[in-house]
Amino acid sequence: MCLAIPTQVVEILDNTMMKVRVGNGPTVITASSMLLPEPPQIGDYHIVHAGFALRKLDPKEAQETLAALLEFAMAADESGDLAELDKERAGD
């Protein structure tokens, strides 16, 4: 399963590339802004999938989405689903 995750722009790079923080965590990745209709600005939120920013989000929408994803992850962890996924990955 693939998810498009809310990210926040932390640095603008050359050639339509940008550094974005994934969710509220410490992970920063490089993403392409070439699919966006307007150039990104530092602090903007975007949905990123497979290394491409797909669309800009307003900050409220980004925070609501991040909260929903965190709630989902916590529920999956409590039910043991995440542990089962880890076992399946280790078996690959």
N, C-alpha and C positions, 0 to 999 in steps of 0.2 A: 504494500500500500504506500502511496506517495501523498504527502501533504504539502500544501503551500503554507509556509510559516510567516507570520508577521516579523518584519525586521525593521531596524531603524538605521538610517544612514549616519555613519560616523566620520567618513572621509570620502571625498570625491577624488577619483584617480583619472588618469588620461584615457582617451579612447572609449568613452561611454562606460567605464568601469567604476565601481564604487565599493568601499568597505562598509559592511552592514553588520550590526549586532543582531544575533538571532535571539528572538524572544527577549526575556529579561536577564538572561544568563551572560556568562563571560565569553561565549563563542562569537568570534568575528570571522566572516567569510567575505570573499570577493564575489560580487554579483554584477551582471551586465544590466545597464539601464537602457539598452538600445530599443526595447519594446515599449518604453514609456513615451507618452505624447509630449511631455515636458521634461526638461533637465531636472534631475533631483537636486534637492538642497539638503545640507546637513541638518539632521533632526527629523526629516521626513520619514514616515512609515510607509513600507511597501510590502506587498505579498510577493515572496520569492519562491520560485519552484525551479528545480534543476538549474540553478545558477542564473536565472533571469528574473528580474523584477517585472511582475505582470501588471500591477496597478498600484496606485497610491491609495493609502488608507488615511482616514482622519484619525487622530490620536485616540479618541474614545473607542472607535471601532477596533483599532489595534489592541487596546488594553482589554476590551471585552473578549476578543478572540483568544488572546493569550491566557486570560483567566479560564475560559472554557477548556482550552487544551490542557492546562494544569489540572483542572478538576478531573478531566478524562484520565490523565496519566495517574493521578492519585487513586482514582477508583480502580483502574486496571492493576495497579500495584497491590492494593488491598485484596483484590480478588485472586491474586497470584498469576494473572495473565502475563505480566511482564517477566516474571520468573520463568514461565513456560516458554515465552519467546526467546529468552536468553539460552535455555536448554536447546531449543530447536536450532538456533544460530550456531551453537557450539558443535552440534552434530553435523553441520554442513562441511 
